Structures are given as structure tokens and as C-alpha cells.
Amino acid sequence: MIAGIGLVVIFRGSRWEQGLIFVLGVSVVFAGVSYAIIHFCSVSENLPQTMYPGSIITRPWDVGPLLLYLIAATIIFPTFYRKNPSVFSHSMLVSLIPQIATQLYMSFGSSALFDSNFNIAHVLKILAYFVPFVGLSLDYLWTYRGQMRIRALMEEEERGGRIRAEEDLEQAVKDLKRLNIDLELRNKELDEFSYVASHDLQEPLRKLTSFTNLLVKDLGEVEWSDNAKRDIQYIQDASSRMKVLVQDLLALSRSGRSALNITLQSIDRCTETAIRDLSMKIEEKEAEVVKDELGEARVDRTLMTQLYANLISNAIKFSGEGPPRIHLTAEIMDNTKVYGVRDSGIGIEPEYVQQVFEPFKRLHGRGEFEGTGIGLAICRKVIERHGGRIWVESEPGKGSHFKFTIGTSEEEERNE
């Protein structure tokens, strides 16, 4: 045991040092060596003289262990205790007292087997072995209790943290609900304002257009200057653009205001209605429209027809050179049915694939393509009200594929 603790003190921090387990392991090894020596002495017929009765040192062979215990008591064990303060290391230091007393009785007192000094020495030796055993047991018990207390504190802290987290989550949910209610109210107010503003703008706009036409009629054959003709043309063009803008703004407002009539509808019929409404434009551009089997879904038929009409019209408008080729698609992706409108047009730059769904966002000038930039915003509004999402996959010069899903509508969510 002295050798094991000495190695720990000297080589503390080495890779093979394992604390108390290492000390006990080394002690077992040395105990085995000691047993082998004792066995050899018990069976050997020629042993040196070990006892000298009448001398001051009656057992010289016990002086060596006495010196070893003195070194352990003054250097090794105190150092071990300072580096590893525990009940066990303290008990090891205390056990040296009976160990030294044992060697004193054996070295300077005992002159025969089983004399009084021999017996006292061995009682002290038993005590010396018992003290570390008690210390190790208490150290293990107190360490175990300490771990249990730490674990209990950690579990209590974890429960407290979980409770606090649940309370924070509950408060966050309440705040989110409140913000959603506020946002819904603001959106409703904005839709109301857009509807009222665009509706009220129609009357003065009609008067502006009518009086401009009357002005041209009243002047009749009067010779106009070039500036006057240009000014009248500016007024008429601006009035026409304003009329289209107001009508599109009203359409956007209605797409978010109108009550949903969600029923099981044939998507194929919705597309057929949209194609029929766009028949003149399709014939004019010699567009080819093909479609997959689209099936049925729970939708508002009017809004779904408007959605397809806007997407098909958009595909015709941005077809580029050559007759437009339009494909109405339906596919299953991640267990979700995805509808789409694919065209062979000019495509969209990657940085604009989100911007195209915002109101009044135009990627081209009025001279290139007509329109106000509201059509795709209406599409997004329709899909949002149906609980789905819409996006576009596109590559410049290779066409665009507008895709959308249909989920649970606003009306169905409220009913739930």
C-alpha cells in the first residue's frame, strides 16, 4: 500500500494513474509478493536467525519496515493527503500510528513467537488494517450520498427549468396569438381601405375619361397644335392605365374579402372555364394548352378559376418568340399533390422568384409588357386563403413552372 500511494504521489497525472483503484491494485500485487515470501520462509529449512533475545533490537528484520513506515508517515502519506484530501487518505495517515507501534513492539520488544509483545503488535496491526477499510467505506458512502444530492439538485433544477420553459412557451404562444389577431385586424383594415379607395376612384376616373372624349368631340374639326394633341393623348393613356390599375386593385381586394365557398370541385372544370374565358387571347397568340388529369379538390371554384386564368394569361404574356406552349401539371411530391402551370417563355432571374408575387412589382417596363403587376399577387392571395403555398421554378430563356399546393382553407380552420 505504501508503494502504491508513493507511485501515485510521484507520477500523479500519468496516463496509467487511476486514483484509488490504482492504489488498491498495486497493494494487491505487493500483498501477493509478501505472501510468496512468507510461504517461502515457512517451508525453507535453512533460514537466517531473526530473533536476538536480550539485545536492544530483538528483531532486526523488523527495523526495515519500521523505517519505511516512518518515511511514509513523514513524507509519502501527508503528501498524498494534501493532493487527495478525503476520508480515505486521512484514514491512511491515521493507520500509520498503529503500524509504527506494531513495528516498535516487534523490533524492540518481541523475542519469541506469541509472547506478550508479539500479541500486542499483531492486535495493533489488525487495527492498522481496519482503519483504512473503514475510511474507504465511509469515503464511498459519503461520495455516493454527495452524488445523490447533486443528482437531486440537478433534477430539481431541470424540473424548475422545464416549468419555466413551459411558462415562457405558453406566454410566447399567447403573445403570438395576440400579434396574429392584431395582424389579421390590420390586414382586414388594409383590405377595407383598398376596396373603398379603388371603388371610390372609379367615378372620378370615369368622368375624367368621359370629359376628355367629350372635349375631343366638341372641338370637332378644329385644327389642334401638336402639343395639344400630345397632351390629350397623354391624358387618355394615363386614364386607361389608371382604369386597369383600379380594376386590378379591386380584384386583389376582392380575392381577400370575398366569402369562401369551399366544396369538392373538379379542378379540370376550373381550368376549362379559365381557358374558355381566355379563348380570344389564346387564339390570337396561337397558344397551345395541354393538361394532365388534375382530379378534384376542396376549393372555392370562382377563386380557383381566377387563379388559373391569371397564371395562363401570365404564361401567354411572357411567352417570348414563337407560339406559347403551356402545360397544366399535377404531380405528387412528398405525399402532397402539387398543381402547376409550366410555360416555354422568357423565364425569371433567380433573384426575382419571390419578388414576382408582390403587388405592383414589375420586372419589365410598360413598353415591353402590359399590366400592373397584380396578377401573381392575386394568385398568392388565393392560395393563402386555401391554406397552401405557391412558388415558381424558372430559368432565364427556358420558361417558368409556377407550382402551388392546396391545404386547409380559412373557412375550414374556423369551423374546426
N, C-alpha and C positions, 0 to 999 in steps of 0.2 A: 504493500500500500504506500509506503514511503517512496519507493521507486516510481510508482505511477504518478503520485502527486508531484514529485520532483520533475518528471518529464513534462507534465502539464505546465508547471511554473516556468521551465526553461524554454519549451517550444510552443508556448501559447500562440495560437493564430496559425500554426502549420496546418496543412490540408488534412493530416491524419488525426488531428486533435479533436476528440469527440466529447469533452467535458466529463461528467460523472460516469458515463458509460465506459469511456476510455480508462478512467481510473480503476473502476471495478474490473475491467478486462485485464489490465496489467497486473492487478492484485491477484487475480485468479491464476495467472501464469506463474507468478512468483510463489504462490501457495503450492502449486504443483511441484515446482522445483524444490521447495522446502520439504515437501512430503517425500520426494525421492531421496533427499539427503538423509532424512530421519530413517527411512526404510533401509538405506544402505548401512547406516550405523547400527541398526538393530540386528542385522543379520551378519555383520562382519565380526570375525573372531580376533582380529588384531586392531584394536582401537587405541589411540593415544590416551594418556591419563588426563582426565578433565577436572578432577576434584583434588584439592590440596587442603585437607583438614588441618587446622592450627595456623594456617597462613592468613595474612590480612586479606588477600584476594583468594577466596576459597574456590572460585570457579573462573579462571582466567578467560575461558572461551566465551563467557557472557559479558566481558568488558566491551568487546566489539559492538554488539547490539546496543549496549548502554550508550556508547559514544554516538552511534547512529541516531538513536532516539533523541539525544541531546542536540545534535545538529538539526534534526527535524523540528524540535521544539523551539529552537532559537532562530532558524532561518527559513526552512522549507515551508512548514505549515503556516507560520504567520504571513509569509508572502502569498501563499495560496488563499488564505482567508481575506487578505486585503484585495486581491484580484477577483475573488469569487465570494463575496460576503453572503452567507446563507447559514441556515441551521446546521446543515451537514458539515460545512467547512469549520464551523465553530465547534461542533462535536468532535471532529477530528483533532482539533487543537486541544480540547479538554481531555481526550482519551490518552494523550501523551503523559499525563500525570500518573495514572496507574501503570502505564507501560514503563516509565522510568523507575517508578517504585519497585516494579517487578524485577527489573534488571539489577537494581541495587541489592534487593534481598538475595537474588541468585548469585551475584558476583562477590558479595562481601559477607554473606550470612550462611547460605546453604552449603553443607559439607557432606550431605548424604541424601539419597533418594527418600522422599516423603518425610523429611524432618520438618520441624515447625516452619522454618523459613521457606522451605520448598513449597509447602502447602499454602502459606500466605501469598507467596509470589504467584502461584497459579490461580488463586482466587482473584487477585488483582488483575491478572491477565484476562480472565473471563470478563471482568468488569470493563477492562480496556476495549475488548471487542464488542461488548454490549452497547457502550456509549455511542459509537458511530452508527450502529444499526438503528438505535432509537432516533438519532439525529437525521439519518437518511429517511426513515419512515415519516417523521414529523415534517421534514422538508417536502417530501412528496405530497403529504396530506395538505399542508398549507398552500403549496403551489397549485394543487388541484382546486382547493377552495377559492384561491385567488382567480384562477381561470374561470371558475363558475360565476364568480361575482362580475368579472369583466364581461363574460358572455351575457349575463343577465342585464347588465347595464347597456350593452350593445343592442340586445333585443328590445329593451325598453326604449332606447334612443331610436331604433328602427321603427318601432310602433308609433312613437311620437312623430317621427319624420313622415311616416306614411299617413298618419292622421292629418298632419299639416299639409302634406301634398294633396290629399283628398279635399281638404278645405279650400286650398288655393285653386285646385281644379274646378271645384264647384263654383267658386267666386268668378273664375275666368269664364266658365260657361254662362253664368248669369250676365256678366259684362258683355260677352259675345252676343247673347240673345238681345240684350238691350240695344247694342250697336246695330244688330241686324234689323231690329224694329225701326230704329232711327233712320237707317239707310233705306229701308223699304218706304218709309214715310217721305223721305227726301226724293226718292225716285218717283213716287206717286205724284208729289207736288211738281216735280220737273215735267213729268208726262202731261199733267194738267196744264201747266204753263205752255208747253209746246203745242198742245192741241188748241188751246184758246188763242194763242198768238197766231198760229198758222191759219186757223179758221177765220179770225178777225182780219187777217191780212188779205184774204181773198176779195172782199168787197172793194176796198180802195184800189186793189190791183186790177180788178175788172173795169173800174171806172177809168183808171189810167190808160188801159188798153183801148177802151171804147172811145174816149175823147181823143186819143191820138189818131185813131182811124177816122173819127168824125172830122178832125182837123184836116186830114189829107183830103177827105171828100169835099169839105166846104171850100177849100182853096181851088178845087177843080183843076181848070186848065191854066191856072196862074203859073207863070214861069218862076221856078224856085232857083235860088242860088245853090251852088254845090254844097256850101256849108249847111244850109237849111235841110237839104236832102240827107246829108250825112247825119245831122243831129236827129232828124225824125227816125232814121234807120237805127241809130243808137238806142233811142227810146223804145222802139218796137222790139229790138233784140233783147234789151235788158228786161222788158216786160215779159217776154216769152221765157227767158231763163228764170225770172222770179216766179212765174206761174208754175213751172216744172218743180222748182225748189220747194214751194209751198205745198204742192201736191205730194211730193216725196216726204216732206216733213210730217204731213198729216198721215201718210201711210205708215211711217215709222211710229208715230204716236199711237195709231190705232192697233198696230201689231202688239203693243204692250198694254193697251187699255181694254181691248175687247174681251168679253167673257168667253172662256174656252168651252167648246162643246166637244168633249173628248168621248169618242166612240170608236168601235172597231171598224176601221176603214181599209179599203183596198188602196194601197199606195200606187198601184198601176193606174187606177182610175184618176187619182190626183194628177199623175204625170200626163195622162191623156188629155185632161182638161187644160192643163198648162200649155201643152203642145198645140191644142186647138186654139187657145187664145193668142198664141204667137204664130199662127199659121202664115199670116202675111209676111212677117219678118223672116220666117224660115224659108218661104218660097223666094222672097227677094234675094236672100243670100245663098240660095241653093244649098241649104244646110241639110246634113244627113243626121238623123237622130235615131239611135238604136238603144235598146234597153234590155237588161236582164229581167228575170222573173222577180219582182220586188215583194210580192206577198202582201200580208196585212199587218197593221199595227194600230195601237190605240192612239189616235191623233185627232186634232181639230182639222177637218177636211179643208176648210177655207184657207187657214194659215199654211197648211202643208202644200196646197196648190200654189199659193203665193210664193212659198219658198222655192219650189221647183221652177216656177215661172221666172223668178229673179235669177236663179243660177243658170238656166238655159239661155235667158236673154244676155246674161253676162258672157257666156261662152260664145254666143254669136257675135257680140260686140267686139271682143278681143280675139277674133279668130285669125287675124293676120292675113296673109295672102292665101288665096285658094278658098274653096267652099269649106265651111266649118264642118268638122266631124265630131259629133257629140255622143257620148256613151253614158247612159244612166245605169249605174252599177249597184250591186248588192253583194256583200260577202260577209263571212263570219270571221271575226278576229277576237281571239281571247274570249270565246263563248259569248260574244256580243255581235249583234247584227249591225253592220256598218253600211250605210247608204252613201251614194256619191254621184257626182256629175263630172265626167272627165271630158276635156276638150283637147283639140290639137292646135291651140292658139299660141300667142306670143310668150306665155309663161310669166312668172313673177320672180324677181330677185329674192334671194333667201332673207335678206334683212327686212323685207316688206310683208312677209306672210302673216304677221299679226296685225300690221297697220291697216291692211285692206278691209278688216271688219269694223273699223272705227267710222263713225258718221262723218261725212264731208271730207274724208281722206281720199284724195285723188293722186294717182301715181303718174298721170299724164295730163297735159294741158287740154283746155277746151277745144282747141283747134284740131287735136288728134282724135279724141273720142268724146262723144256727147255724154251727158249725165251729170248727176250731182254728188255721187259718191255715197249714196244712202242705201242702195240695193243690198249690199252684203251686210250692212248694219241691221237691216230688217231681217235678213236670214239668221243672223246670230240671235236676235231678239226672239224669233220664232222658236229656234232650237232650245234656247234657255228656258222658255216657258214650257217646253215639253220635257224638261229635265235632262237634256242631252248636252252634247258639245259638238262644235263644228271647227274644222281646221282645213288647211289646204296643203297639198304636196305638189310642188311645182319646180320646174327647171326652165330658165330662160330659153326661149326658142323651141321648147319641146312640149308645151302645153301645161295645163294645170288639172289637178284632180281634187275637187272640193269634196270632203267627206264629212259625214255627221252621223250621230247616234241619237236614238230616241229613248228616254228614260221614263221617270215618273213625273207627270205634269204637275203644275202648281195646284190645279183643282183637285187632283187625286191626293196630293200631300195634305191639303187642308181637310179633305174628307177623312183621311186616316187619323 
